[in-house]
Amino acid sequence: MAAVFNEKSVKAEASAPGIAWQRLLADQRVKGARLTLDRLTLAPGATVRFEPAANSLGWLQLLEGEGRLKSLYTDRVSASHSALLPPGFNAALSTVEGTSLLYAEISDAERLDPEFPAKTPRFTVIDWTREPVFLSERDARKRILLVTPELCATNAIRAAFVIYPKGSAAPAYHQKGADSFMYVESGHGTASAGGQSFSLQPGELLHFSDGEQQHLEAAADAELHFLVLYAPGKFETVWADPSTASAWRSTGRDIHGWETAKDERERRVFAKVFGSPFTR
């Protein structure tokens, strides 16, 4: 059954000076979820460290503010950046003026990706505003890929940033082979699953189980922006009405309209050169 709740309903706990931690996806809210998902708020001057276990993967997405992500090298990151952290990988995020972010972790990643023991995922930092926009061939919905097997070398997780223009909707569908997790970043709309309808607001978190039919629609007066994660990252989308199936095509341009082909090639080479040296 779908689980829907707002982050405001989850109490923040202090995990270290200047760091407030909200456990969004935990057993008491979504029992047996295939990943954990937390929201962290860092006060000015705070630093938080991430170190996924030897059989785990981490992923983070900044929501507000700016910071510096220090690992093999140091990246200046803002609300348009996300990062995949390989197993056994050390990273630290520090901020001068404060920031907030989502942090997802998959423990026992081999359970979701049989190739995991032999194939080391890549440390990858993404600025989604410089990534190619994929446009629905049926309507004006947009999708920007953040984690894919081709870029990050793992099938344990897949992630994307999705934009529904005002009044737009996806035909009813379900994922076969994966749970899906959606976090509403801005805008509002509605979602339905299992005969129930839910109102969507910023900070809303949705969990749809493998095989659960779902439908999303943006409100008539606001775009709906959300992050979506799939665990595992290899699955099939099944449409309630096959004639309404959505296909996505790359525009070759970013959200600002700039061409991305050259930048994408350079980024992929960069990710390969600076791939994780850690092994299990």
QUICORDA-V657568 format. One record per backbone hydrogen bond with DSSP energy under -0.5 kcal/mol. NH is the residue of the N-H (numbers start at 1). CO is the residue of the C=O. E is the energy in kcal/mol with one decimal. If there is no record, write none. Layout:
nh->(NH NH)
co->(CO CO)
e->(E E)
This chain:
nh->(3 5 7 9 10 11 13 15 15 16 19 20 21 22 23 24 24 25 26 29 30 33 36 37 38 39 40 41 42 43 45 46 48 50 52 56 57 58 59 60 61 62 63 64 66 67 68 69 70 70 71 71 75 75 77 77 81 82 83 84 85 85 86 88 88 89 91 92 93 94 94 95 99 100 101 102 103 104 105 106 107 109 111 112 113 116 118 119 120 121 122 124 124 126 128 128 130 131 133 134 135 135 136 137 142 143 144 146 147 152 153 158 159 160 161 162 163 164 165 167 168 170 173 174 176 177 179 180 181 182 183 184 185 185 186 189 190 191 192 193 194 196 198 200 203 204 205 206 207 208 211 212 213 214 215 217 218 219 222 224 225 225 226 227 228 229 230 231 233 234 235 236 238 238 239 240 241 242 244 245 249 251 254 257 260 261 264 265 266 267 268 269 270 271 272 273 274 275)
co->(207 205 203 6 7 9 21 13 19 19 16 41 13 39 21 22 37 37 24 26 26 30 105 25 103 22 101 20 99 18 95 43 93 91 89 53 106 85 104 83 102 81 100 100 98 77 94 75 68 92 69 73 69 73 67 75 78 126 60 124 58 83 84 52 53 86 50 70 48 68 92 46 42 64 40 61 38 59 36 57 105 55 108 109 109 113 115 115 118 119 152 84 122 82 80 126 127 128 253 143 133 249 141 247 163 134 161 159 159 148 149 230 147 228 144 226 142 224 163 219 165 216 214 238 236 175 231 208 229 206 227 204 183 225 225 200 217 198 215 196 213 193 191 189 184 201 5 182 3 180 175 209 211 173 192 190 168 188 219 164 186 223 162 183 160 181 158 179 155 155 233 176 174 236 237 172 172 240 241 242 135 133 258 254 252 252 260 261 262 263 264 265 266 267 268 269 270 272)
e->(-2.0 -2.0 -2.3 -2.1 -1.8 -0.6 -2.4 -0.6 -1.7 -0.9 -2.4 -2.6 -3.4 -3.0 -0.5 -1.3 -0.9 -2.5 -0.9 -2.0 -3.1 -1.4 -2.4 -0.6 -2.5 -2.3 -2.8 -2.5 -3.4 -3.0 -1.8 -2.2 -2.6 -3.2 -0.5 -2.0 -1.9 -2.5 -2.5 -2.2 -2.1 -2.2 -2.9 -1.4 -0.8 -2.5 -2.7 -2.8 -0.7 -3.1 -0.5 -2.1 -2.5 -0.5 -2.6 -0.6 -2.2 -2.3 -2.3 -2.4 -3.6 -0.5 -0.6 -1.6 -0.8 -1.4 -2.1 -2.1 -3.0 -2.3 -0.5 -1.8 -1.7 -1.7 -2.3 -2.7 -2.7 -3.3 -1.9 -2.4 -0.6 -3.0 -1.8 -1.2 -1.9 -2.4 -0.9 -1.6 -0.5 -0.5 -2.4 -1.3 -0.6 -3.0 -2.5 -0.7 -2.4 -1.1 -2.6 -3.1 -0.5 -2.7 -2.6 -2.7 -2.6 -2.4 -2.7 -2.5 -1.9 -2.9 -1.6 -1.6 -1.8 -2.0 -2.9 -3.1 -2.6 -2.9 -0.6 -2.2 -2.3 -1.8 -1.9 -2.2 -3.7 -0.7 -2.4 -2.4 -2.7 -2.5 -2.6 -2.6 -0.6 -2.3 -1.6 -1.4 -2.6 -2.4 -2.2 -2.1 -0.5 -2.0 -3.6 -3.1 -3.0 -1.9 -3.3 -2.7 -2.4 -2.7 -2.5 -2.4 -0.6 -3.1 -1.5 -2.4 -3.0 -2.5 -0.9 -2.7 -2.4 -0.6 -2.3 -2.6 -2.5 -2.7 -2.6 -2.2 -2.9 -0.7 -0.6 -2.2 -3.1 -0.6 -0.5 -2.2 -0.5 -0.5 -2.7 -1.4 -2.1 -2.8 -2.8 -1.9 -2.6 -0.7 -3.2 -2.1 -2.2 -2.6 -2.4 -2.1 -2.5 -2.7 -1.8 -2.7 -2.5 -1.3)
